[in-house]
């Protein structure tokens, strides 16, 4: 009986030690800090003050549109966006902005792809609002 009591005491002491060790382990793993201080976001700016056709619009179209709407645009329902004249037509009639906004008024573009970045959409909007200059 004495041996059994010693076993029970040692066993409960061991359980307490293991429990305390696990408790310390879990508490130390619950470190809390503000995410924006621990993982600062990289500053991304979108300059829409001087959007140019030759720089910004050509880049956006080449990256997102011209695989279907470049050249003769046979794959893009005859819509040519690789030239200033072609882009201006669809900019003027509202189809360009509505398609990249994916607002349901025209076919959402890019077809089968994700929506353009907010920055690219804002650059398109700025170019349209500034008179669609060929600069």
FENWO-V164446 format. One record per pair of residues at least 6 apart in sequence whose C-alpha atoms are under 8 Angstrom apart, sorted by the first residue. I is the first residue (numbers start at 1). J is the second residue. D is the distance in whole Angstrom. If there is no record, write none. Layout:
{{I & J & D} {I & J & D}}
This chain:
{{46 & 119 & 6} {47 & 123 & 8} {48 & 122 & 7} {48 & 123 & 5} {48 & 126 & 6} {49 & 126 & 8} {51 & 57 & 8} {51 & 123 & 6} {51 & 126 & 7} {51 & 127 & 6} {52 & 127 & 7} {52 & 133 & 7} {52 & 134 & 8} {52 & 135 & 6} {53 & 84 & 8} {53 & 127 & 7} {53 & 132 & 8} {53 & 133 & 7} {53 & 134 & 6} {53 & 135 & 5} {54 & 134 & 7} {54 & 135 & 6} {56 & 123 & 7} {57 & 123 & 8} {57 & 124 & 7} {57 & 127 & 8} {58 & 82 & 7} {60 & 120 & 7} {61 & 81 & 7} {61 & 82 & 7} {62 & 82 & 7} {64 & 110 & 7} {64 & 116 & 8} {65 & 81 & 7} {65 & 110 & 7} {66 & 81 & 7} {66 & 82 & 6} {68 & 74 & 8} {68 & 75 & 5} {68 & 76 & 5} {69 & 75 & 7} {69 & 76 & 5} {69 & 78 & 7} {69 & 79 & 6} {69 & 80 & 5} {69 & 81 & 5} {69 & 82 & 7} {70 & 80 & 6} {70 & 81 & 6} {70 & 82 & 5} {70 & 83 & 8} {71 & 80 & 7} {71 & 82 & 6} {72 & 78 & 7} {72 & 80 & 7} {73 & 79 & 6} {73 & 80 & 6} {79 & 86 & 7} {80 & 86 & 5} {80 & 87 & 7} {81 & 87 & 5} {84 & 134 & 7} {87 & 96 & 8} {88 & 132 & 7} {90 & 96 & 5} {91 & 97 & 7} {91 & 128 & 7} {91 & 132 & 8} {92 & 128 & 8} {95 & 106 & 7} {97 & 121 & 8} {97 & 124 & 7} {97 & 125 & 7} {98 & 104 & 8} {98 & 105 & 7} {98 & 106 & 6} {98 & 108 & 8} {99 & 105 & 8} {99 & 106 & 6} {99 & 107 & 6} {99 & 108 & 5} {99 & 109 & 5} {99 & 110 & 8} {100 & 108 & 6} {100 & 109 & 5} {100 & 110 & 7} {100 & 115 & 7} {100 & 116 & 7} {100 & 121 & 7} {101 & 108 & 7} {101 & 115 & 8} {101 & 121 & 7} {102 & 108 & 5} {102 & 109 & 7} {102 & 115 & 7} {109 & 115 & 7} {110 & 116 & 8} {127 & 133 & 7}}
